[in-house]
Amino acid sequence: MPDYADVCVLIPTLDEAETIGGVIDDFRAEGFESFLVVDGHSGDDTREIAREHGADASRSRARGRGRRSARASRTSTTPTC
């Protein structure tokens, strides 16, 4: 299995409570260890579920998925996000 210790998986979300846990678990099964969920003000429990599955999760005020992702990637502590 490849070493993904230097990689952070960035996941932009909006109302993904039903799927976010499985997405994180699937990435973890492939060897990824670091996850950053950037939420666009979901009305469900997306952030809480992401945290339960080991991700850092935050709400972003930036408009648009691209802007939210770009801002969030600058907060990552891994070399690659």
Stockholm file with secondary structure:
# STOCKHOLM 1.0

chainA/1-81         MPDYADVCVLIPTLDEAETIGGVIDDFRAEGFESFLVVDGHSGDDTREIAREHGADASRSRARGRGRRSARASRTSTTPTC
#=GR chainA/1-81 SS CCCCTTBEEEEEESSCTTTHHHHHHHHHHTTCCEEEEEESCCSSSHHHHHHHTTCEEEECCSSSHHHHHHHHHTTCSSSBC
#=GC SS_cons        CCCCTTBEEEEEESSCTTTHHHHHHHHHHTTCCEEEEEESCCSSSHHHHHHHTTCEEEECCSSSHHHHHHHHHTTCSSSBC
//
